[in-house]
Amino acid sequence: MQLNDESHRPKANRNAARKVSMNKGYTPDGFAERVFHLHIRVTGDNDELYFRDFLQDHPKVAKDYETLKLSLWKPYEHDRDGYAEAKGDFVRKYTERARDEYGTRY
């Protein structure tokens, strides 16, 4: 698999200086047989780890996240960027809470 072919599309990202996401398998007609996401982060950008830990330690928040994701599934089934944006406020809110709760865990 090569990242320079046209099948790898960069995902829109408001923190582009800190994060790059490359996706393969999203087509105008839906999903390919296999879909791949490659997330590249700079050292010290551990937001996903904080968010993951917070969900593991707070089952109610994890359930709320599941409910949100399921509610967004069909409206954004073929719009990965829109789906990520629609979850964004929730993810940012609980990532910030996780950073407050866990301090400098990572």
C-alpha positions in Angstrom: 0.0 0.0 0.0 1.4 3.4 -1.0 0.2 6.7 0.4 0.9 8.7 -2.7 -1.7 7.0 -4.9 -5.0 8.8 -5.6 -7.0 6.3 -3.4 -5.7 7.8 -0.2 -7.6 11.0 0.6 -6.5 13.4 3.4 -9.3 14.0 5.9 -10.2 17.6 6.7 -8.8 18.6 10.0 -9.0 21.9 11.9 -5.7 21.0 13.7 -3.8 20.2 10.5 -0.4 21.3 12.0 -0.8 18.6 14.7 -2.7 15.8 13.0 -2.9 14.1 9.6 -5.5 11.5 8.8 -5.4 9.5 5.6 -8.4 7.4 4.5 -8.7 4.8 1.9 -11.9 3.0 0.8 -14.4 5.8 0.6 -15.8 6.2 -2.8 -18.6 8.4 -4.3 -20.8 5.3 -4.4 -20.1 4.2 -0.8 -17.5 2.0 0.8 -14.9 -0.2 -0.9 -14.6 -3.8 0.3 -12.0 -2.6 2.8 -11.6 0.8 4.5 -8.4 2.1 6.1 -7.7 5.0 8.4 -4.2 6.1 9.1 -3.8 8.7 11.9 -0.5 10.5 12.2 0.1 12.7 15.3 3.0 14.8 16.5 4.7 13.7 19.7 2.7 14.9 22.7 -0.7 15.0 20.9 -2.5 12.4 23.0 -6.1 13.6 22.8 -7.3 10.3 21.6 -5.7 8.5 24.5 -7.2 10.9 27.0 -10.6 10.5 25.4 -10.4 6.7 25.3 -9.4 6.6 29.0 -12.2 8.9 29.9 -14.8 6.7 28.1 -13.3 3.6 29.8 -13.6 5.2 33.3 -17.0 6.8 32.8 -19.5 4.2 31.4 -22.4 6.7 31.2 -20.3 9.0 29.0 -19.3 6.0 26.9 -23.0 5.1 26.5 -23.9 8.7 25.5 -21.1 8.6 22.9 -22.4 5.3 21.6 -25.9 6.8 21.3 -24.5 9.9 19.5 -22.5 7.8 17.1 -25.5 5.6 16.3 -27.7 8.7 15.7 -25.1 10.0 13.2 -24.6 6.7 11.4 -27.2 7.0 8.6 -27.2 10.8 8.1 -23.4 10.7 7.6 -22.9 7.2 6.3 -21.0 8.4 3.2 -19.6 11.6 4.7 -16.7 10.8 6.9 -15.7 14.5 7.4 -19.3 15.5 8.3 -19.6 12.6 10.7 -16.4 13.5 12.5 -17.4 17.2 12.7 -20.9 16.2 14.1 -19.1 14.3 16.9 -16.5 17.1 17.4 -18.1 19.1 20.2 -18.8 15.9 22.3 -15.2 14.6 21.8 -13.6 18.0 22.6 -15.8 18.4 25.7 -14.8 15.1 27.2 -11.2 15.2 26.0 -10.9 18.5 28.0 -12.5 16.9 31.0 -10.1 14.0 30.7 -7.1 16.3 30.6 -8.4 18.0 33.7 -9.0 14.7 35.5 -5.8 12.9 34.4 -3.3 15.7 34.3 -0.1 14.8 32.6 -0.8 11.1 32.3 0.8 11.0 28.9 
